[in-house]
Amino acid sequence: MVFEWIGATGLCLILIAFFMDEFNKWDNDDYIYNFINLFGALLMLVYAVSLGAAAIMFTILEAVWAGIALVKLGKITRARRAAIKPTEEETMNALEAASEEELQE
């Protein structure tokens, strides 16, 4: 009974992410979309494994789904970090501007 609740929760999470994407509330590049997708897929994977060998295709599907969501989360995280981190040129320009201000004072 516990595994059925775990599976049902995972199913709901995946469907929520799907609907939010379809109705343009979330984009598939949004962190929340991919996190909900990953968490839902992991819960569904737990349920699939609990079903045993008879559910091997279901298990493979959920493992791939979770893997794709995890890779996408990694790409989003790296892109956000790169957008926040100043380039070497931006850093040098800021240092030069600060030096010029000090000289003018």
N, C-alpha and C positions, 0 to 999 in steps of 0.2 A: 504494500500500500504506500509506503514511503517513496519508493522509486517512481510510482505513478504520479505522485505530487511533484517530485523533482522534474520528471519529464513534462508534466503539464505546465509548470512554471517556465521551463526552458522554451517550450512551444509558444507560450504567451509572449515572452520577451522577443523571440525572433519575429513573431507576427507584428508586435508593436513597432519594431525597427522597420519592418517592411512597409507597414502602413504609413509611418511617419515620412519615409523616403518617397513613397508613391504620391502622397499628398503635399509634397514639397515643404514639410515642416522641418525635416532634417535632410542634409545632403549626405551622400555616401562617403564624402570626405570629412564629415564631422566626427569628432572624437566620440561623442555620446552614441551615435549610430553604431559605430564599430565596437565600442565597449559592450553595448547591449547585445549586439550580434554575437560577440565572443562569449559572453557570459551565458546567453541562451543556448548556444551551441555546446558549451561545456556541460551544462545541465542535461541537455538532450543526449550527449555522449555518455554520461553516467547512466542514464536510463537505458540507452541502447546496449551498453555493456551488461547491465543487469538482466537483459533478456537472453543473453547467452549466444551460442554459436548460430542460432536460427536467425539472428538479426545482424549478420555480418555486413550486409550491404548498408543497412541503416547506420551501423557503427562507423563504417568507412566514410559515409556521407557526412556525418557529424564531425568526425576527426578532420576531414578536409575543410569543412565550413569553419571550424574553430581555427585551423591553421591559417586560412586566408584572412580571417578577421584579425588575427594576431599580427600577421605581416603588415596588413594595412595600418593597424595602430602604430606599429614601429615606424612606418613611412611618415605618418602624420606627425608623430612626435619629433622625428628628425627634421622635418620641414619647419615645424614651429620653432625648434631650437635654432635652426639656420636663419630664420627670419628675425629672430631676436638678437642674435649675435652680430655685432658690427663687423664689417670687413676690415682688413688691415688698412685699406685706403681711407675708410671712414674714420678709423681711429687716428691715423696720421693727420688727417684734415682737422679733426677736433683738437689735437695737440698743437698744431700750428696756429689755429685760431686762438687758443688759450694763450700761447706765447705772445702773439701779436697784441692781444688785449693787455697783457702784463707790461709790454714795452710802451704802450700808449699811456699807461697810468703813470 
